[in-house]
Amino acid sequence: MAPMAGVTDLPFRRLSRTFGAGLTTSEMLTSDTSLWQSRKSRSRLALDAQTHPVSMQIAGSDPEQLAQAAKACVTHGAHIVDINMGCPAKKVCKKLAGSALLSDEPLVASILANVVNAVDVPVTLKTRIGTCPENKNGVHIAKIAEECGVAAIAVHGRTRACKFNGEAEYDTIGDIVDAISIPVFANGDIDCATKAKAVLAKTGASAVLVGRGALGNPWLFKQIDKYLSNGEHVAEPLIEERRRVIVGHLQSIHNFYGEEHGTRIARKHFGWYCDAMKQNVDSVSAKKIFNKINTAEQQLSYVNHFFNGLTTNEENAA
């Protein structure tokens, strides 16, 4: 499961593991550990045994600060430290962090060397295929990572300039696989089991890293796992299965964040669940109603009401 800020919190990591994700990574943490006492950072630091091995992601641009943050992650319980050089968000890149680092290869080398030398656990890298379509320097970045002792690299098939626009490009990921000997995880637009297999076949990557395709669809991990293991096609979940998982997920969000903040967080997840459904549902109206609800109890009540309507429609169709 790809680390995604504002998404891959502890409840989502637990759920992803339940459905077969082989590895989950925390939301991105700033390398400035003096800021780790904020409410947002404290929630991102939450770990538990259900998500072992623990991979924690850090972001920043100062090599020594990143090294110290990596040490703090290990002290906190991380078994793997992941460095973010892939995020295209403006607020991250304007601090010369995330994918902005790809334009400064000497700094990339300094960061990776400092972090690898600072900790005894594996260090991984999340990156992109380059800075822009005219400068796909992902192969060079990957070689730097390998030389610095990075244990594995995850590559999103877009450049920094592309952000999330257009389609992911896998040829460069394949070039990266051919250029280095450490494991490469292919990332970008993997939204079904057959796409996962096709990307692995095209790139030769060791694994796929699933991001936005899992929003509202944690079943995707099971579908990919089964298909890659034995060619089994796992059917889309039935309505009652969706109800059970969504209610359980929202309850875990409420419990983790508390009612006031949890109800706000739950809104985007319910929206993703609605958008991901194959049934003929009025997701726009459902999301509008849900987004006006301010209590955990009423949110769960609405979810059950929503699914009761879907069950009735399904029975009438039958």
Secondary structure, DSSP 8 states (H G I E B T S, - for coil): ----TTT--HHHHHHHHHTT-S--B---EES-GGGTTSHHHHHHT---GGG-S-EEEEE-S-HHHHHHHHHHHHHHT-SEEEEE-----HHHHTTT-GGGGGG-HHHHHHHHHHHHHH-SS-EEEEEES-SBTTB--HHHHHHHHHHHT-SEEEEESS-TTTTT-S----HHHHHHHHH-SS-EEEESS--SHHHHHHHHHHH--SEEE--GGGTT-THHHHHHHHHHHH--------HHHHHHHHHHHHHHHHHHH-HHHHHHHHHHHHHHHHHH--S---HHHHHHHHTT--SHHHHHHHHHHHHHHHHHHHHHH-
